[in-house]
Amino acid sequence: MQRREFITLLGGAATAWPFILYAQPRSPRVGILYYGQASSPAEIEIVRELARMGYVDGRNITYVIRAVQGDTIRLPEFARELVTEKPDVIVSMTSSAAVALFNTTHDIPVVMTNVGDPVALGLTTSISHPTQNITGFTISSLSLAAKRLEILHDIVPSLQKVAYLWTPANPVAQGFKSQVQRAADKLGIKLVSLPLTSYADIDAAFAHAEQEKATAVLVETSELALINSGRIVDECLFYNLPCLHTWPIEVRNGALISYGPKALQNISGAADYVDRILKGAKVSELPFVEPTEVEMAINLRTARTLGIAIPPTVLVRAEDVIE
């Protein structure tokens, strides 16, 4: 090789060398369709769980977040925005979010933290072997719906009429309602159906409950009920009605009692699924997980306000008791 050619070759290599030396692998991108409102990723439960597993935002993982802030009508729009960002995996919650994401992409893996019956929703034909691009953790144990009514009856043994707040738009609502109706028939309780389609329905629903002389309220699991739980709590206190919800956070915000799947169990499981997908696992290898543990929370301050004495047999089962 001539000296000039060698110098030219060496110069070209030297020019390329910094790019070879400093090239960094692309950090995985995780999309999050977040139901509430968060000012930073660190406020989101799934991010905190992934941080415990060694994923540090901005260092070895990048988050793309869309906060629903209770605006479920825009779920399809948020889903499209996330898919456009081309994340490696998307994390979300609720049945409506699962359907919105499923209608937007069949390629990007999706992990749900609180999805209803995935078979009934058309997301898969198998719980144990997901057949599409979605898997995750369910709240679809229909027996929980009936159990909530039984607990409400334990608290108010004289119960004859229960106002049942439910959301017809919830894809699994009819299944829950059927289970509650069966439990009501068995207990000799009449259900007063109060369908909710928006925030604006709440006033009329409680006015109807009073007209029907309902003496307690059962709130079925739905996004609409959760984001309006504060208003529902206020109405229950105004009408002096004991009410049973699904999530402990509702009790911490003033609701009387909740009974539902352990939310943290679902979050930690979802973080594990995200980790496994980022390391090469396929969705079909990660079965849907149905709830195996439930938790009860009771607000004794609210009980005193309503003039209700929680039976010891119920109180002893509560994991979270607010004095």
C-alpha positions in Angstrom: 0.0 0.0 0.0 1.3 3.5 -0.9 2.0 5.9 1.9 -0.6 8.4 0.7 -3.3 5.7 0.5 -2.4 4.5 4.0 -2.8 8.0 5.4 -6.1 8.5 3.6 -7.4 5.2 5.0 -6.1 6.0 8.5 -7.8 9.4 8.3 -11.1 7.9 7.3 -10.9 5.4 10.2 -10.0 8.2 12.6 -13.1 10.2 11.5 -15.4 7.2 12.0 -13.7 6.2 15.3 -15.6 8.5 17.6 -18.9 7.3 16.3 -17.9 3.7 16.9 -16.6 4.6 20.4 -19.6 6.6 21.6 -22.5 4.8 19.9 -25.0 3.7 22.5 -27.8 1.1 22.3 -31.3 2.5 22.0 -33.1 2.6 25.3 -36.4 0.6 25.3 -39.5 2.8 25.0 -42.5 2.1 27.1 -45.8 3.7 26.3 -48.2 4.3 29.2 -51.9 5.1 28.8 -52.4 6.5 32.3 -55.8 6.9 33.7 -55.2 9.8 36.1 -53.1 12.9 35.9 -49.4 12.8 36.6 -46.9 15.6 36.4 -43.9 13.2 36.2 -43.4 9.5 35.4 -42.2 8.9 39.0 -45.8 9.5 40.2 -47.1 6.5 38.2 -47.3 3.1 40.0 -46.0 1.0 37.1 -42.9 3.3 36.7 -42.1 3.0 40.4 -42.4 -0.8 40.1 -40.1 -0.9 37.1 -37.6 1.4 38.9 -37.4 -1.2 41.7 -36.4 -3.6 38.9 -33.5 -1.4 37.8 -35.2 0.7 35.0 -34.2 4.3 35.4 -36.1 6.9 33.3 -33.8 8.7 30.9 -30.9 6.2 31.5 -32.0 2.7 30.4 -35.7 3.3 29.6 -37.8 6.0 28.1 -41.5 6.6 28.9 -44.1 7.9 26.5 -47.1 8.9 28.5 -50.7 9.9 27.7 -52.8 10.9 30.7 -56.5 10.2 30.2 -57.5 12.4 33.1 -60.9 10.9 33.2 -61.7 11.8 29.5 -62.6 8.3 28.3 -64.1 9.7 25.1 -60.6 10.5 23.9 -59.2 7.0 24.6 -59.0 6.1 20.9 -57.1 9.3 20.2 -54.6 8.7 23.0 -54.2 5.1 21.8 -53.3 6.3 18.3 -50.9 8.9 19.6 -49.1 6.2 21.6 -48.9 3.8 18.7 -47.5 6.6 16.5 -44.6 6.9 19.0 -43.6 3.3 18.2 -42.9 2.1 21.8 -41.6 -1.4 22.4 -44.5 -2.2 24.7 -47.6 -0.3 26.0 -49.0 -0.4 29.6 -52.5 0.5 30.4 -55.5 -0.3 32.6 -59.2 -0.7 32.3 -61.3 -2.6 29.7 -62.1 0.4 27.6 -58.4 1.2 27.3 -57.7 -2.4 26.3 -60.3 -2.2 23.5 -59.0 1.2 22.3 -55.5 -0.1 22.0 -56.6 -3.4 20.4 -58.5 -1.4 17.8 -55.4 0.6 17.1 -52.5 -1.9 16.9 -52.1 -5.7 16.6 -48.3 -5.4 16.5 -47.1 -3.6 19.6 -47.3 -5.8 22.8 -49.8 -4.4 25.3 -49.8 -5.2 29.1 -53.0 -4.4 31.0 -53.1 -3.9 34.8 -56.9 -4.1 35.3 -58.8 -5.5 32.4 -62.2 -7.2 32.4 -62.9 -10.5 30.9 -60.5 -10.6 27.9 -62.4 -13.4 26.2 -65.7 -11.5 26.4 -64.0 -8.4 25.2 -62.7 -10.2 22.1 -59.0 -9.6 23.1 -58.2 -13.3 23.0 -59.7 -16.7 22.6 -57.6 -18.2 25.5 -56.7 -17.0 29.0 -53.7 -19.2 29.3 -52.3 -18.5 25.8 -53.1 -15.0 24.5 -53.9 -15.1 20.8 -53.4 -11.4 20.0 -51.0 -8.8 21.1 -52.6 -8.1 24.6 -52.1 -9.8 27.9 -52.2 -8.7 31.6 -54.0 -8.9 34.8 -57.8 -9.1 35.1 -60.4 -8.0 37.6 -63.0 -10.2 35.9 -63.8 -12.7 38.7 -67.6 -12.4 38.4 -68.0 -13.9 41.9 -66.6 -10.7 43.3 -69.6 -8.8 42.1 -72.0 -11.1 44.1 -69.7 -11.1 47.1 -69.9 -7.3 47.3 -73.6 -7.4 47.7 -73.3 -10.2 50.4 -70.9 -8.0 52.3 -73.3 -5.0 52.1 -76.0 -7.3 53.4 -73.7 -8.3 56.3 -73.3 -4.6 57.2 -77.0 -3.8 56.9 -78.9 -7.1 57.7 -82.3 -5.4 57.2 -81.4 -4.5 53.7 -84.3 -4.8 51.3 -83.5 -2.4 48.4 -80.1 -1.6 47.0 -79.4 1.0 44.5 -77.0 -0.5 41.9 -74.8 2.0 40.2 -73.4 0.5 37.0 -72.1 1.6 33.6 -73.8 0.0 30.6 -70.9 1.1 28.4 -68.5 -1.0 30.4 -67.8 -4.0 28.1 -68.2 -6.5 31.0 -71.1 -4.7 32.8 -73.8 -7.2 31.9 -71.8 -10.1 33.3 -71.4 -8.3 36.6 -75.0 -7.2 36.7 -76.2 -10.8 36.1 -74.1 -12.0 39.0 -75.4 -9.3 41.3 -79.0 -10.0 40.4 -78.6 -13.7 41.2 -77.1 -12.8 44.6 -79.9 -10.3 45.2 -82.6 -12.9 44.4 -80.9 -15.3 46.8 -80.8 -12.7 49.6 -84.3 -11.5 48.9 -83.1 -8.0 48.0 -84.6 -5.8 45.3 -82.1 -4.1 43.0 -82.8 -0.6 41.9 -80.9 -0.2 38.6 -79.1 3.1 38.3 -77.2 3.2 34.9 -74.5 5.8 34.6 -73.5 7.2 31.2 -71.8 10.4 32.4 -71.1 12.6 35.4 -74.4 14.3 34.7 -76.4 11.2 35.6 -75.3 11.1 39.2 -77.7 13.6 40.7 -80.7 12.0 39.0 -79.5 8.5 40.0 -79.5 9.3 43.7 -82.8 11.2 43.5 -84.2 8.0 41.9 -82.7 5.9 44.7 -84.4 8.0 47.3 -87.7 7.9 45.5 -87.4 4.1 45.4 -86.5 4.1 49.1 -83.2 2.3 48.6 -81.2 1.9 51.9 -77.8 1.2 50.5 -75.7 1.6 47.3 -73.5 -0.9 45.4 -71.1 0.7 42.9 -69.9 -1.7 40.2 -66.4 -1.5 38.8 -66.0 0.9 35.9 -63.8 3.8 34.9 -66.7 6.2 35.1 -67.5 5.2 38.7 -63.9 5.5 39.7 -63.2 8.9 38.4 -66.5 10.2 39.9 -66.1 8.3 43.2 -65.7 11.5 45.1 -69.0 12.8 43.9 -70.7 9.4 44.6 -69.3 9.5 48.2 -70.7 13.0 48.7 -74.1 11.9 47.5 -74.1 8.8 49.8 -73.3 11.0 52.8 -76.0 13.5 51.8 -78.6 10.8 51.5 -77.2 8.8 54.5 -76.7 5.7 52.4 -74.0 3.1 53.1 -72.1 2.3 49.9 -69.7 -0.4 48.8 -67.0 0.4 46.2 -64.1 -1.6 44.6 -60.9 0.1 45.4 -59.2 1.1 48.7 -58.3 4.6 47.3 -62.0 5.3 47.3 -62.2 4.4 51.0 -59.3 6.6 51.7 -61.2 9.4 50.0 -64.3 8.9 52.2 -66.2 5.9 50.9 -67.5 3.5 53.6 -66.1 0.2 52.4 -64.3 -1.4 49.4 -63.8 -5.0 48.3 -61.8 -5.9 45.2 -58.6 -7.4 43.7 -55.3 -6.3 45.1 -54.3 -3.5 42.8 -50.6 -3.6 43.8 -50.4 -7.3 42.9 -51.6 -6.4 39.4 -49.1 -3.5 39.1 -46.1 -5.6 40.2 -47.2 -8.4 37.9 -47.5 -6.0 35.0 -44.0 -4.7 35.6 -42.7 -8.2 35.5 -44.4 -8.8 32.2 -43.0 -5.6 30.7 -39.5 -6.6 31.8 -39.9 -10.1 30.2 -41.2 -8.6 27.0 -38.3 -6.1 26.8 -36.0 -9.1 27.2 -37.6 -11.0 24.3 -40.7 -12.8 25.6 -43.7 -13.1 23.4 -47.2 -12.1 24.5 -48.4 -15.6 23.7 -46.0 -16.9 26.4 -47.5 -14.6 29.1 -51.0 -15.8 30.2 -53.7 -13.5 31.5 -53.7 -13.7 35.3 -57.1 -13.7 37.1 -57.4 -12.3 40.6 -56.2 -14.6 43.3 -56.1 -12.2 46.2 -58.7 -9.6 47.3 -58.6 -6.8 49.8 -61.1 -5.0 51.9 -60.8 -1.4 53.3 -63.2 0.2 55.8 -63.5 3.9 56.8 -64.8 3.9 60.4 -65.1 7.7 60.3 -67.6 7.4 57.5 -69.3 4.6 59.4 -69.8 6.8 62.4 -71.1 9.6 60.2 -73.7 7.3 58.7 -74.6 5.8 62.1 -73.5 2.3 61.1 -71.7 -0.2 63.4 -69.5 -2.4 61.3 -69.9 -6.1 62.5 -66.8 -7.6 64.0 -67.0 -10.4 61.5 -66.6 -7.9 58.6 -64.1 -5.6 60.4 -61.7 -8.5 61.1 -61.4 -9.2 57.4 -60.3 -5.6 56.5 -56.6 -5.1 55.6 -57.0 -1.3 55.7 -59.0 0.4 58.5 -59.2 4.1 58.6 -60.0 5.3 62.1 
